Amino acid sequence: MRILSLLACAVTALVLTAAASSRTAPAAVGVHASDYGRILFDGRGYVLYAFTRDARGRSACYGDCAAAWPPYLVASRPQARAGAHASLLGTTRRRNGKLQATYDGRPLYYYRGDRSPGQILCQNVLEYGGLWLVVAPDGHVVR
């Protein structure tokens, strides 16, 4: 009976470890085709946006803005996936100390309304004092 109990604990530990490692997988940025051409997506397939009000390497989106356009927060510099240039990937530190992914110096964001991979609901939208635009593999925003 004790062996079965130990075996059950070991299996549970392996399952929890696998689940934790999938949640802590390194952040990634890749390129996929879209209605706007080839643009940046995160490693899960969600589109990434840039904000024209941001200064190079610094986010101007906080409070209500960050609630609508959550920053792409990472633990370290994201990995480049197919089509993305590793030399253009980086991070910037937000006021709360967390790291936000950047591409060619542009802080990257999600749109809270994009609910599934590949969905792009807010391209070229004026909100919070700037335009929200998807990003091409060369780092330029797509208008």
Secondary structure in CASP SS format (residue, H / E / C, confidence):
PFRMAT SS
TARGET T0000
AUTHOR 0000-0000-0000
METHOD secondary structure of the structure
MODEL  1
M C 1.00
R H 1.00
I H 1.00
L H 1.00
S H 1.00
L H 1.00
L H 1.00
A H 1.00
C H 1.00
A H 1.00
V H 1.00
T H 1.00
A H 1.00
L H 1.00
V H 1.00
L H 1.00
T H 1.00
A H 1.00
A H 1.00
A H 1.00
S H 1.00
S H 1.00
R H 1.00
T C 1.00
A C 1.00
P C 1.00
A C 1.00
A E 1.00
V E 1.00
G E 1.00
V E 1.00
H E 1.00
A E 1.00
S E 1.00
D C 1.00
Y C 1.00
G E 1.00
R E 1.00
I E 1.00
L E 1.00
F E 1.00
D E 1.00
G C 1.00
R C 1.00
G C 1.00
Y C 1.00
V E 1.00
L C 1.00
Y E 1.00
A E 1.00
F E 1.00
T C 1.00
R C 1.00
D C 1.00
A E 1.00
R C 1.00
G C 1.00
R E 1.00
S C 1.00
A C 1.00
C C 1.00
Y C 1.00
G C 1.00
D H 1.00
C H 1.00
A H 1.00
A H 1.00
A H 1.00
W C 1.00
P C 1.00
P E 1.00
Y C 1.00
L E 1.00
V E 1.00
A C 1.00
S C 1.00
R C 1.00
P C 1.00
Q E 1.00
A E 1.00
R C 1.00
A C 1.00
G C 1.00
A C 1.00
H C 1.00
A H 1.00
S H 1.00
L H 1.00
L E 1.00
G E 1.00
T E 1.00
T E 1.00
R E 1.00
R C 1.00
R C 1.00
N C 1.00
G C 1.00
K C 1.00
L E 1.00
Q E 1.00
A E 1.00
T E 1.00
Y E 1.00
D C 1.00
G C 1.00
R E 1.00
P E 1.00
L C 1.00
Y E 1.00
Y C 1.00
Y C 1.00
R C 1.00
G C 1.00
D C 1.00
R C 1.00
S C 1.00
P C 1.00
G C 1.00
Q C 1.00
I C 1.00
L C 1.00
C C 1.00
Q C 1.00
N C 1.00
V E 1.00
L E 1.00
E E 1.00
Y C 1.00
G C 1.00
G E 1.00
L E 1.00
W E 1.00
L E 1.00
V E 1.00
V E 1.00
A C 1.00
P C 1.00
D C 1.00
G C 1.00
H C 1.00
V E 1.00
V C 1.00
R C 1.00
END
